[in-house]
């Protein structure tokens, strides 16, 4: 796709049907999203990643597509800046670059020392440990449900149980890294927002709150999913309850750090389009 084609795609999707910014604060789970037909980000993704092969992170086609997106976006930004009489290269001086790098190093240091981020990283590792140590339990559960399905025991629905467990696992795995990544963005944004005008933040909303909100939603969904695994694997009760307690502490700590996050209005999700 040429730069002009990318611009045409943006213009074609600049219509009243699209929800502006709906992709800014979402869980990136497009397969389950009710707004894909109203999302510019999804439209661009379909153009560059049209099939399973191009969406596979282990396939060269994915990385080639991603490289193309970045290259075309940069070229389009340069073109748009030129149309506005802005010379981006003139703004990118050695002094400004050094100042930016120093600032980023300072911000990175603050992020890395954040108790929230450390707790999110610990949760990610706890999830991996739990599933690794539960492999035998899943095999036993699979055999149990298969036997029940074959026997046709009245009052039991092993197929529904299997689907419920698969759903719980998928949710936990989906948000396992998501929570950490979005908290990292929330913390970074909160630091950068200290240098911004309060009036501008009040008008556009704080990215820190929006990012923290979707991290909290990921925690909410994960806690529910862990509840399903707690019921399904009573022999892992201690380990599962430990994870649930840790995740709940992380959730409450996030709400204290970002007290306005829950009230943040996400385009589409909180503006009535789902009704």
C-alpha positions in Angstrom: 0.0 0.0 0.0 1.4 3.4 -1.0 1.4 6.5 1.2 -1.4 7.9 -0.9 -3.4 4.7 -0.4 -3.0 4.9 3.4 -4.3 8.5 3.3 -7.2 7.4 1.1 -8.0 4.6 3.6 -8.1 7.2 6.4 -10.3 9.5 4.4 -12.7 6.7 3.4 -13.1 5.7 7.1 -13.5 9.3 8.3 -17.3 9.1 8.5 -20.1 9.4 11.0 -20.4 5.7 11.4 -16.9 5.4 13.0 -16.5 6.1 16.7 -13.6 8.5 17.1 -11.0 7.2 19.5 -12.9 3.9 20.3 -9.6 2.1 19.9 -7.7 4.3 22.4 -9.0 2.5 25.5 -10.0 -1.0 24.6 -8.7 -4.4 25.4 -7.4 -5.1 21.9 -9.6 -8.2 21.7 -11.0 -7.5 18.3 -12.6 -11.0 17.9 -15.0 -10.1 20.7 -15.5 -6.4 20.0 -18.9 -5.1 19.0 -17.3 -2.0 17.4 -15.1 -3.5 14.7 -17.3 -2.1 12.0 -16.9 1.4 13.5 -13.2 1.3 14.3 -10.6 3.0 12.1 -7.8 1.0 13.7 -9.6 -2.3 12.8 -10.0 -1.1 9.2 -6.3 -0.4 8.9 -5.5 -3.7 10.5 -7.6 -5.6 7.9 -5.8 -3.8 5.1 -2.4 -4.7 6.3 -3.1 -8.0 8.1 -5.9 -9.6 6.0 -5.3 -13.3 6.8 -4.2 -15.6 9.6 -0.7 -15.8 8.2 -0.2 -12.1 8.3 -1.5 -12.0 11.9 0.8 -14.7 13.2 3.6 -13.1 15.3 5.9 -16.1 14.3 5.4 -15.5 10.6 7.6 -13.1 8.6 4.4 -11.7 6.9 3.3 -10.2 10.2 6.5 -8.3 10.8 6.7 -7.2 7.2 3.1 -5.8 7.5 4.0 -4.1 10.8 7.1 -2.5 9.2 5.0 -1.3 6.3 2.5 0.3 8.7 5.2 2.2 10.6 7.0 3.3 7.4 3.8 4.5 5.7 2.6 6.3 8.9 5.9 8.1 9.2 5.8 9.1 5.6 2.3 10.4 5.9 3.1 12.4 9.0 6.0 14.1 7.2 3.8 14.9 4.2 1.1 16.4 6.4 3.7 18.4 8.3 5.0 19.8 5.0 1.5 20.7 4.0 1.2 22.8 7.2 4.6 24.4 6.6 6.3 22.5 9.5 9.9 21.2 9.0 10.1 18.1 11.3 13.8 17.7 10.7 14.5 21.2 11.9 12.8 20.4 15.1 14.9 17.3 15.6 18.2 18.8 16.7 20.9 17.0 18.6 20.1 19.2 21.6 16.4 18.4 21.6 17.1 14.8 21.1 19.5 14.7 24.0 17.0 16.5 26.2 14.3 14.0 25.2 16.5 11.0 25.9 17.5 12.3 29.3 13.8 12.9 30.2 12.8 9.5 29.0 15.6 7.9 31.1 14.3 9.7 34.1 10.7 8.6 33.5 11.8 5.0 32.8 13.6 4.9 36.2 10.4 6.1 38.0 8.3 3.5 36.2 10.7 0.6 37.0 10.6 1.5 40.7 6.7 1.7 40.8 5.2 -0.8 43.3 2.2 -1.1 41.0 4.3 -2.2 38.1 6.3 -4.6 40.2 3.0 -6.1 41.5 1.7 -6.5 37.9 5.0 -8.2 36.9 4.7 -10.5 39.8 1.1 -11.4 38.8 2.3 -12.2 35.3 4.9 -14.6 36.6 2.4 -16.2 39.1 0.1 -17.0 36.2 2.8 -18.8 34.3 3.8 -20.8 37.4 0.2 -21.7 38.1 -0.5 -23.1 34.6 2.8 -24.9 34.5 2.2 -26.6 37.8 -1.4 -27.4 36.8 -0.8 -29.3 33.6 -1.5 -32.7 35.2 -4.7 -31.3 36.8 -5.9 -30.2 33.4 -5.3 -33.6 31.9 -7.2 -35.2 34.7 -10.0 -32.8 34.4 -10.2 -33.4 30.6 -10.4 -37.2 31.2 -13.1 -36.7 33.9 -15.3 -34.5 31.6 -14.8 -36.9 28.7 -15.9 -39.9 30.9 -19.0 -38.0 32.1 -19.9 -37.0 28.6 -19.7 -40.6 27.5 -21.7 -41.9 30.4 -24.4 -39.2 30.0 -25.0 -38.7 33.7 -28.3 -37.0 34.3 -28.1 -33.5 35.6 -24.5 -32.9 34.5 -23.3 -31.0 31.5 -19.6 -31.7 31.0 -19.6 -30.0 27.6 -20.7 -26.7 29.2 -18.1 -27.2 32.0 -15.4 -27.7 29.5 -16.4 -24.5 27.6 -16.5 -22.5 30.8 -13.0 -23.7 31.7 -11.7 -22.9 28.3 -13.2 -19.4 28.5 -11.7 -18.8 31.9 -8.2 -19.8 30.7 -8.5 -17.7 27.6 -9.5 -14.6 29.6 -6.7 -15.1 32.1 -4.1 -15.5 29.4 -5.4 -12.6 27.4 -5.1 -10.2 30.3 -1.9 -11.7 31.8 0.4 -9.3 30.0 -2.2 -6.7 29.1 -2.6 -5.5 32.8 1.1 -4.9 33.2 1.4 -3.1 29.8 -1.5 -0.8 30.5 -0.4 0.0 34.0 3.0 0.9 32.6 1.3 3.3 30.2 -0.8 4.8 33.0 2.2 5.4 35.1 4.2 7.0 32.3 1.2 9.2 31.3 0.7 10.3 34.9 4.4 11.4 35.1 4.2 13.3 31.8 0.9 14.9 32.7 2.6 16.8 35.5 4.0 19.1 32.9 0.7 19.7 31.1 -1.8 22.4 31.6 -4.7 21.4 33.9 -7.2 23.0 31.5 -6.1 20.9 28.6 -6.2 17.7 30.7 -9.7 18.6 31.9 -10.8 19.0 28.3 -9.3 15.9 26.8 -9.2 13.6 29.8 -6.2 12.1 31.4 -4.6 9.3 29.4 -3.3 8.0 32.8 -6.9 7.5 34.0 -8.0 5.9 30.7 -5.1 3.5 30.7 -5.6 2.6 34.4 -9.3 2.0 33.7 -8.8 -0.6 31.1 -6.1 -2.3 33.3 -8.7 -2.4 36.1 -11.3 -3.9 33.7 -8.7 -6.6 32.8 -8.3 -7.3 36.5 -12.1 -7.5 37.1 -12.4 -10.0 34.3 -9.4 -12.0 35.4 -10.7 -12.3 39.0 -14.0 -13.7 37.7 -12.1 -16.2 35.5 -9.9 -17.3 38.4 -13.1 -17.9 40.4 -14.1 -20.5 37.8 -10.7 -22.2 38.1 -10.9 -22.1 41.9 -14.2 -24.1 41.7 -12.9 -26.5 39.0 -9.6 -27.4 40.7 -10.1 -27.7 44.5 -6.7 -29.3 44.9 -5.1 -26.0 43.8 -7.2 -23.9 46.1 -4.3 -22.5 48.1 -2.3 -21.4 45.0 -5.4 -20.0 43.3 -6.5 -18.0 46.4 -3.0 -16.6 46.6 -3.2 -15.3 43.1 -6.7 -13.9 43.7 -5.6 -12.1 46.8 -2.6 -10.7 45.0 -4.7 -9.5 42.1 -7.3 -8.0 44.4 -4.5 -6.0 46.2 -3.2 -4.8 42.9 -6.7 -3.7 41.9 -7.2 -1.8 45.1 -3.7 -0.2 44.9 -4.5 0.9 41.3 -7.7 2.5 42.4 -5.9 4.4 45.1 -3.2 5.5 42.7 -5.7 6.5 40.0 -8.9 7.5 42.0 -10.6 8.9 38.9 -9.9 6.0 36.6 -13.2 4.2 37.0 -15.1 7.4 36.1 -13.0 7.9 32.9 -15.3 8.0 29.8 -14.1 5.6 27.1 -15.4 6.5 23.6 -18.0 4.0 22.5 -17.9 1.9 25.6 -19.2 4.6 28.0 -21.0 6.9 25.6 -24.2 4.9 24.8 -23.2 3.2 21.6 -23.7 -0.3 23.2 -27.4 0.4 24.0 
